[in-house]
Amino acid sequence: MPNAAQRFQFVADRGDAGRRLDQALVRRVEGLSRLSRTMAQRWIEEGAVEVDGLRATRAATTLREGATVAVMVPASAPRRSRPAAEPTPLDVLYEDDDLIVVNKPAGMVVHPTYKQTAGTVLNGLLWHLRARDGVTPGILTRLDKDTSGLVAVALSPGVHAAMQRDAAAGLVRKEYLAVVTKAPSPRAGRITFALARDPADRRRVVPAAAGAPSETRYEVLASSPAASLVRCELVTGRTHQIRVHLSASGWPIAGDRLYGGAPGTIARQALHAWRLTLPHPTTRAPLCVEAPPPADLAALLEAAGLEPIGPRRRRG
């Protein structure tokens, strides 16, 4: 059966804020349809995109955090195939009728892509939730393949929109643990390099004056001559933000070969999504979920003479 035109709506989050509208569309529509910036610009020109209820006319419009964007995806746009449910083991740290929080291992992809359609967190979630009618998982916190830790998933479009609004209002705190081999100085502060794709290598992100505004808050939790354990909090949510901000400050994450981290200390970047704090999207009660560092990160901390962070799975 041919596709029908489909309305797709999202609330601009910190990762969208400061981006051009066409760039944000490419980022957000990827789960539904493969989209280039040229195609996004055409949709805008054809009147298929609204921002806060008004027809968008310029692809270069800068999005503000919290803006509501609606897109009428045309019937002619190729659709991604629906991900399959797979019996994949998942470490579920929190689950109720509205959301689920999973502790993702390093090496696992969060969402299917054209290159990897199986073995992802979403495939496992669809299996885990297979007996629950009407559940539509919507991933809210995405991680790089080789970053471990917390992934939050809304279980309905309404909950997804509510959590996006909370994130846009600054009510969602995402804290990470990073191990760096050079001691940060000062021991606490904020990093505000604007970020953009490296024109010479699209896999990389680099500081750029004309890039998207970005902010990471950091604090050194422990230090030894070999390494430092750093807590990082995302204020914005750009691609590779913590990795680039620490590297550009002279403190690359151990094992992060893409951004200058010392090889051989750990087989991947020593970055872990540690703690998520937010108001529950339905009850509004405060919720905090933590994931203790996995074995490879704990071993790195022990080898450096640093005390691992103990587990505290959830608070509500």
Secondary structure, DSSP 8 states (H G I E B T S, - for coil): -----EEEEEE--TTTTTSBHHHHHHHHHTTTB---HHHHHHHHHTT-EEETTEE---TT-B--TT-EEEEEE-TTS-B------------EEEE-SSEEEEEE-TT--SS--SS--SSSHHHHHHHHTTTSTT---EE-S---TT-EEEEEEESSHHHHHHHHHHHHTT--EEEEEEEESS--SSSEEEE---EEEETTEEEEEEE-TTSB---EEEEEEEE-SS-EEEEEEESS--TTHHHHHHHHTT--BTT-GGGT--TTS-SS--EEEEEEEEE-TTT--EEEEE----HHHHHHHHHTT--------EE-
